[in-house]
Amino acid sequence: MRIIEVLQLPERNPFFTGREPVLAQLQEALAARGRAALSGLGGVGKTQAAVEYAHRHWNDYVYTFWATAHSREALGSSYATVAGLLSLHQAVDLKGADVRISAQQRILKNF
């Protein structure tokens, strides 16, 4: 039985167009390395590309999580939430920066 978790995935943009090369590069990077990063100036569509990719391909993965990264605190909180969903209780019980570091390390170690 396949378990699929989707955490706080933003709604799809119905007007998303013209980023097929970016989506293809993202898919290639994830297939080859299991991880990918989008970088560039603010406002160029990185988040929209990631949202679109997630909506198109969430079923290709056992787990799909959305981590909010607009600040260190938000990213730490997202990792702690994911750690809780994956039953990594040690990471969830910690506070502050320890949550971020422990959750990141445990999530990456397990996957």
N, C-alpha and C positions, 0 to 999 in steps of 0.2 A: 504494500500500500504506500502510495506517495503522499508525503505531507508537504503542503504548500503554505507558507506564511507570507503575508503581505502586510507590511507595517507602514501606515500613514503615506501611502503612495499618492502624490498629488494628482488631481484630475488631469486628464489628457486635454491638450490644447486643440480644439477642433480646427484651428487655422494653421497648424504646424505644417510647413512645406519646405522643400528645397534643401534639406540637410541629409540626403541619402548617403553622400560620401562619408560624412561624419558618423552616421549610424553604422555603416559598413566597417569603418575603422574601429569603432567601439566593439563591434561584434568580433572582429578578428583579434583584437587585443585580449578580450575576455576569453576567447577560445584558446589562444596561445599561452597566456600567462595567468588566467584566472582573475585578473584585476585590470583596471584601466582608470585613467584620470583624464578629465577634460580641463583644459586650461586656456586662459585668454582674458582679454579685457572684459570688464563688466558690461553687461547688456548685449553681448554678441550671441546669446542663446544657448549657453552651456547647460543650464538647468532644464530648459525646454527640450534639448536633445536627449538629456538623461531621462527625463520623464517619458518622452516618446519611446525611447529604447525599452525602458522598463515595462511600459504597457504592451509593446509589441512582443516582448520576449520573456515575460515573467513565467510563462508556462514551460520554458526551456530549462528552468532551474528548479532544484528541490526547494530552496529558500530564496525569497526575494524580500529584502529589507530596504527601507528608505531612511537614510541618516541625514538629518538636518545639520548643515555645517556652516551656518551663517556666523557662528561664534564658537569659541572653544567650549564654552559651557553647553551650548546646544549640541555640539558633536559628542561631548562626554555623556550628556543625558541620552542621546540616541544610542550610543554604544551600550550604556547601562540597560536600556530598555531591550535591546537585542539580546544582551547577555541573559536577561531574565527570561525572555522567550525561549532561549536555548538551554534553559535550566543551568546556567552557570552562576549559581547563587552566591558564590564567593565574591564575584565581581560586583554583584548588585548590593551586597551588604557593606561595601566600602564607601568612603566619602570623598568628595572633591576630586583632585587630580588622580588619586589612586583608582577611582572608578574608571576614568578614561584609560589609563595605562593598563590596568588589569583586564578590563573588558576587551580592549583592542587585542592584547596579547592572547587572551584565551580564545577569542573568536577566531583569530588568524591561526592559532595552533590547531584548533579543531577542524578547520576547513582548509 
